[in-house]
Amino acid sequence: MAHGARSGRRRARRMRSRPAALLAAVFVALLFVGLSAAVPSMRQSLGIGSAAPSADRGGWTEWDPQACPDYYRVVGEAEVDLELEPGEVRYEGLDELGRTGRVAALVTPEMAEAGSEREREDISDVHPSGWGHNEEVAIQMPDGSTYHGYLFNRSHLLAKSLGGDDADYNLVTGTRTQNVGDNRGQDGGMAYTEGLARDWLRSHPDGTLYYSAAPVYEGSELVPRSVIVDVRSSDGELDLEVEVFNAALGYDIDYATGSFSAAGE
């Protein structure tokens, strides 16, 4: 009888331990899935790149010239994931491939005024990743005019007029249209959010403006497919996340090297 009682108790303990072991296994599996999902999001939030084309925040989408003729699309509200002091700028710098990373700043009116008034530094010797294949082209603009000039610009992530530096850690290889949109009113491309930011700062001398620009690369490509810009004013009047497309109508770009050709060639 004593032996049978001990065996019964051992079986009972084993039966009680099975649910606990099962719950532990489920917890570990869920933790692994959560971490796996979080890693791409973390990489994208830093502007390191996306594993595949995506419409998700932090990724990039294919440019549709019909839907986005001015080379940008509004994604939604800004994602503010950094605490910055007024006037502070954080440059992520260059990665192991020489690619420029994200820039984030809490821009003040004084900072923007100083940036606008200072003379632009000579950046002709700065070669952002993918630079070196530049040629003069003709790009048809949304209003029917044609831009004649070089396809690529050294495009600022944080504009000089918002206090950004003229340096390699703030410049990417961007098409003329990525940089200034239609090349006339400068209300497209990166100039869209830059113009909104400048206007707000001029009319709010006591305010601050969060501004983040993250180039998004595909794999080991050297030229960003898009730049994700987040801008939020201290009063909430401006609150946008915008994808700026690094493209040009009529041209196919090899983002791995920066070379390009006329579409269809």
N, C-alpha and C positions, 0 to 999 in steps of 0.2 A: 504493500500500500504506500509506504514512504517513497519508494522509487517511482511509482506512478504519479504521485503528487508532485515530485520534483520535476518529472518530465512534462507534466501539464503546465507547471509554472514557466518552464523554459519556452514551451510552445507559445504561451501567452505573451511572454516578453518579446519573442521574435515577431509575433503578429502585431504587437503594439509598435515595434520599431519600424515596420515596413511603411506605414503612412508618413512617418517623419522623414525616412530616407527618400521617399517619393517626392515629398514637398521640397526637400533640399535640392534634389535633382532638377525639379521644375524651376526653382529659383535661380539656379546656376545657368540653366538654358536661357531663361528670360533675360538675365543680366548680360549674357554674351550677345544676344540679339540686339539689346539696347545699345551696347557699346559699338557693335558693328554698324548700326544705323547712325550713331552719333559721329563717328570718325569722319565720313564724307562731309557731313554738315559743318564740322569744325574746320576742315580743310577749306571748304568753300567760303566760310565766314572770314577766313584770313586771306582770301584771294589766291590761294595756292593752286586752285584749279578744280575742275569737275571731271569725274571719270567718264561721263558721257553727256551728250547734249541734254539739257534739262530746262524746263520752264520754272523750276523751283528757285526760291530766293537764294542767291549766291551762285547759281549756275548761269548758263548762257543759252540763248535760243537762236535759231536760224533767222537771219534778217529777211523780212518780207517787205520789199520796196513798195508794194501797194498799201499795206497796212501801216507802215512806218516810213514814209518818204523822207522824214527829217532825221532819220538814223537814231531814233530813241523810242522807247515805249515806257509808259508809267506802269510799274509793277504793282504798286500799292503803297501802304504806309511805310515810313522809314524804319529800319531796324537799327536801333541804337544799342550797341553791346559793349561800349567802352565808357568809362568815367574819366573825363578830361577836365583840366582846369582851363579857365578862360585864357585864350592865347596859346594854348599848348598844341603842338603838332607832333604826331607820332608817324615816323617813316619806318615801314617794315624793312626796307632795304632790298638788296639783291639776293636771290637764291643761288644755289650751286650752279645753275645754268646761266646766271647773269640776268635773270628776269626780274623786273621791278615788281615789288610787292605793294600791298595796300598802304594807303595814306589816310590818316584820320586826324581831324582837328576840331577844336572848339573855337570858331572864328569870332573875333570881336570887330566892331566897326573900326577901331584904331588899327588893328592888324591889317584889315582890308585896305584902308586908306594908305598905310605905309607901303603895302605891296603894289598898289596902283601907281604910287608916285615914284618909286625907285626905278632906276633904269634897268632894263633887262640885261642880264649877264650874257656873255658870248657862250652859246651852247653848241657851236658848230663842230666842236671836237667830241661831243657826247654822242655815243653810238648805242642807243638802247638795243636790247636783244632783238635780233631779226633785222637790224638796220644793214644797209649796204646794197640794196637792189633798187634804189630809187630812180625814177625816170619821170620826165614830163608827160602828162596825159591830158585827155579831155574828158571831163565828167559832166554829164547832163544833170542839171539841177531841177528840183521840183517845179520851179517857176518857168522852166523852159530855157533858161540861160545855160551857158556852158562855162565851166571852170577850166582854165588852161594853166597848168602848173604842175608841180611835183605831186605824185600820188601820196607820199608819206610825209607826215610832220613829226617832229619831236613833241609829242602831245603831253601836256602837263596833267597829272592826276589832280593835284590841288593847284588851281590857277594862281599865277603870280598876283592877280588882282584880289585874291583871297588870302594872300600871304604865303603862297607856296614857293619853294626854292627852285632856282634854275639849276638842277643837278640831276645826275643819272638816277638817283633813288626816287625821283619824282617825275620821271619821263618814260613814256612807252612809245613804241613804233605804232602810230595811229594814222589812218587815212586822213586826208584833208577833210572829208565829210564827217569822220568820227570826231575830229577836233573842233570844227566850227560849223558843221551843218551845211547850210546852203551857200556859205561864203559871202553872204550879203548882209542880212540882218543879224547874223550870228545867233540865231534862235534855235538851232538844232545841234545835234551831237552833244559834246561836252558843254558847249556854250549854253545849252538850254538851262541846266541846273545852275551853272555859273552866273548867268544873268539873273535868275530868280534870287539867288543868294545875295548878289551885290545890291539889287533893288531893295530887298528886305533890310539889309544892314544899313543902307543909307537912310531909311525911314525909321529905324529903331536904334538910335544912338546909345541906348542903355542895354541893348539886348545882346545875346550870343547865339551862334548858329553852329549846330553840329553838322560836320561835313565829312563824309567818308567816301573814298573812291578805291574800289578793289578790282584790278584787272583779273580777268578769268581766262586761264590757259587750258587748253585741252592736252592732257598727257604731258609730253615733253616739248610741245610746240613752243616756239620762241616769241611769237606774236600773239597777243591776246585776242580772243574772239569777240569779247565784249568787255565793258567796264561797268560794274554795278555801283551806282552812286546813291548814297543815302543822305538826305538833307532834312534836318528838323530844327526849326527855330524855337527859341526859348518860350515863346508864347503859343506855340503849336499851330500858328497860321500856315507855316510851311511844314509839310510832313509827307515826304515823298521818297519812294525808292524807284529809281529809274535805271533801265538797262540801256546803255549806249552801245550801238553796234559798230564794230570796226570793219567796215565794208565800204565799197564804192560801186555805184551803178555802172555796169558794163565791164567789170574787171573781176577776175578770179584770183584770189590770193592763196598762196601756199603758206599757211600759218606756221608750218614747221620751220621754214627758212626765211620767210619774208619776200620771196620772189613772187611775181605776179604775171598775168597775161591778160589780154583782152578776152572777154567772155566768148566761149565757143572756139577758141583757137586750140 
